[in-house]
């Protein structure tokens, strides 16, 4: 699993790992799920430089879509909220009905950390990073535009449209009068 401590000392990396393992949240309803994923995202974003930080609303929306609001088998049994695949079968994983290995995490926030790291490091998301950097420079977040760069994230041709619809709904219901920024 990835630690987003960016060149910090070994002690810094150990502290980050301990804290990310310690942050826990329970959810029995969607609101608790939203705020739990948001809290993890905010904390982990602190370890990334400004232009590398993930919009909280995008993190929450993608977790909600990929894990059916934390109710999928992968979310419950593996704490995998983003459908992140495991290519090294020697590492903890869970198999889908189709035999696809998905990563298994020790904590909920580790799933969020891995997702942020994936978008920040995988060659598949270079356009996402370029778009996010441009938005950072002009200090204007356009989540629709960011979602348009995530075409390879899922095989569903309607994925972008579903994600856009969901993030707008989440924004209206949970973020419009809340302390979290999109």
C-alpha positions as CSV (number, residue, x, y, z in Angstrom):
1,X,0.0,0.0,0.0
2,X,1.1,3.5,-0.6
3,X,1.9,6.2,2.0
4,X,1.6,9.7,0.7
5,X,4.2,11.2,3.0
6,X,6.4,12.5,0.0
7,X,10.0,12.1,0.9
8,X,9.5,12.6,4.6
9,X,11.6,10.9,7.2
10,X,11.1,7.3,8.1
11,X,9.5,8.5,11.4
12,X,7.2,10.7,9.5
13,X,6.1,7.8,7.3
14,X,5.6,5.6,10.4
15,X,3.5,8.3,12.1
16,X,1.4,8.8,9.0
17,X,0.8,5.0,8.8
18,X,-0.2,4.8,12.4
19,X,-2.6,7.7,12.1
20,X,-4.2,6.5,8.9
21,X,-4.8,3.1,10.6
22,X,-6.2,4.8,13.7
23,X,-8.7,7.0,11.9
24,X,-11.9,4.9,11.9
25,X,-15.4,5.6,11.1
26,X,-18.5,3.6,11.3
27,X,-21.5,4.1,9.1
28,X,-25.0,2.8,9.2
29,X,-26.4,5.5,6.9
30,X,-25.3,7.4,3.9
31,X,-24.5,10.6,5.8
32,X,-22.0,8.8,8.0
33,X,-20.4,7.2,5.0
34,X,-20.1,10.6,3.2
35,X,-18.5,12.3,6.2
36,X,-16.2,9.4,7.0
37,X,-14.8,9.3,3.4
38,X,-14.6,13.1,3.5
39,X,-12.6,13.1,6.8
40,X,-10.1,10.6,5.4
41,X,-9.7,12.5,2.2
42,X,-9.1,15.8,4.1
43,X,-6.5,14.2,6.3
44,X,-4.6,12.4,3.5
45,X,-4.7,15.5,1.3
46,X,-2.6,17.3,4.0
47,X,0.3,15.1,2.9
48,X,0.1,16.1,-0.7
49,X,1.1,19.4,-2.2
50,X,-1.8,21.8,-3.1
51,X,-2.0,20.9,-6.8
52,X,-1.9,17.2,-6.0
53,X,-4.8,17.2,-3.6
54,X,-8.0,15.5,-4.5
55,X,-11.3,17.3,-4.4
56,X,-13.1,15.9,-1.4
57,X,-16.4,15.8,-3.3
58,X,-14.9,13.7,-6.1
59,X,-13.4,11.3,-3.6
60,X,-16.8,10.9,-1.8
61,X,-18.8,10.5,-5.0
62,X,-16.5,8.0,-6.5
63,X,-16.4,5.9,-3.3
64,X,-20.2,6.1,-3.1
65,X,-20.6,5.0,-6.8
66,X,-17.9,2.2,-6.7
67,X,-19.0,0.7,-3.3
68,X,-22.8,1.4,-3.4
69,X,-22.4,3.8,-0.5
70,X,-20.2,1.3,1.4
71,X,-22.7,-1.5,1.1
72,X,-20.9,-3.7,-1.5
73,X,-19.2,-6.9,-0.6
74,X,-15.8,-5.4,-1.4
75,X,-16.5,-2.4,0.9
76,X,-17.7,-4.6,3.8
77,X,-15.2,-7.4,3.5
78,X,-12.1,-5.6,2.1
79,X,-12.7,-1.9,3.0
80,X,-12.2,-1.2,-0.7
81,X,-14.4,1.7,-1.6
82,X,-13.0,2.5,-5.1
83,X,-12.9,-0.8,-6.8
84,X,-9.1,-0.8,-6.9
85,X,-7.7,-4.0,-8.4
86,X,-4.9,-6.0,-6.9
87,X,-2.3,-7.2,-9.5
88,X,0.0,-8.8,-6.9
89,X,-1.9,-11.9,-5.7
90,X,0.7,-12.3,-2.9
91,X,-0.8,-9.2,-1.3
92,X,-4.2,-9.1,0.5
93,X,-7.1,-9.2,-1.9
94,X,-10.7,-10.4,-2.4
95,X,-12.0,-12.0,-5.6
96,X,-15.0,-10.9,-7.5
97,X,-17.5,-13.3,-9.0
98,X,-15.6,-12.9,-12.3
99,X,-12.3,-13.8,-10.6
100,X,-10.9,-10.2,-10.6
101,X,-8.7,-9.6,-7.6
102,X,-9.5,-6.4,-5.6
103,X,-7.2,-4.9,-3.0
104,X,-8.0,-5.6,0.7
105,X,-7.2,-2.9,3.2
106,X,-6.6,-2.9,6.9
107,X,-8.5,0.4,7.4
108,X,-11.1,2.5,5.6
109,X,-8.7,5.4,5.2
110,X,-6.0,3.2,3.6
111,X,-8.5,2.7,0.7
112,X,-8.8,6.5,0.4
113,X,-5.0,6.9,0.5
114,X,-4.5,4.3,-2.2
115,X,-7.1,5.9,-4.4
116,X,-5.5,9.4,-4.1
117,X,-2.1,7.8,-4.8
118,X,-3.5,6.0,-7.8
119,X,-4.8,9.2,-9.4
120,X,-1.5,11.0,-8.5
121,X,0.9,8.4,-9.9
122,X,-0.6,6.2,-12.5
123,X,0.2,7.0,-16.1
124,X,-3.5,6.4,-16.8
125,X,-4.4,9.6,-15.1
126,X,-1.9,12.0,-16.6
127,X,-4.7,14.1,-18.2
128,X,-6.5,14.2,-14.8
129,X,-3.4,15.6,-13.1
130,X,-2.8,18.1,-15.9
131,X,-6.4,19.3,-15.7
132,X,-6.3,19.5,-11.9
133,X,-3.0,21.5,-12.0
134,X,-4.5,24.0,-14.4
135,X,-7.6,24.3,-12.1
136,X,-5.3,24.8,-9.1
137,X,-3.4,27.6,-10.9
138,X,-6.5,29.5,-11.7
139,X,-8.0,28.6,-8.3
140,X,-11.2,27.1,-9.7
141,X,-12.3,23.5,-9.3
142,X,-14.5,22.1,-12.1
143,X,-15.4,18.6,-11.0
144,X,-17.3,17.9,-14.3
145,X,-14.0,18.6,-16.2
146,X,-12.0,16.3,-13.8
147,X,-14.5,13.5,-14.2
148,X,-14.2,13.8,-18.0
149,X,-10.6,12.8,-17.6
150,X,-11.4,9.6,-15.8
151,X,-12.6,7.6,-18.8
152,X,-10.3,4.6,-18.1
153,X,-11.3,4.3,-14.5
154,X,-14.3,2.0,-15.2
155,X,-15.4,-0.1,-18.1
156,X,-19.0,1.2,-18.0
157,X,-19.5,3.6,-20.9
158,X,-22.0,5.6,-18.8
159,X,-19.6,5.8,-15.8
160,X,-18.8,9.5,-16.3
161,X,-22.5,10.4,-16.5
162,X,-23.4,8.4,-13.4
163,X,-20.5,9.9,-11.4
164,X,-21.5,13.5,-12.5
165,X,-25.1,12.9,-11.5
166,X,-24.1,11.4,-8.2
167,X,-21.5,14.1,-7.2
168,X,-24.1,16.8,-7.9
169,X,-26.6,15.0,-5.7
170,X,-24.1,14.5,-2.9
171,X,-23.0,18.2,-3.2
172,X,-26.6,19.4,-2.9
173,X,-27.5,17.1,0.0
174,X,-24.4,16.9,2.1
175,X,-21.9,19.7,1.1
176,X,-23.9,22.8,0.2
177,X,-24.2,23.9,3.9
178,X,-21.2,22.1,5.3
179,X,-17.7,22.9,6.2
180,X,-16.2,20.6,3.5
181,X,-15.0,22.1,0.3
182,X,-15.7,20.3,-2.9
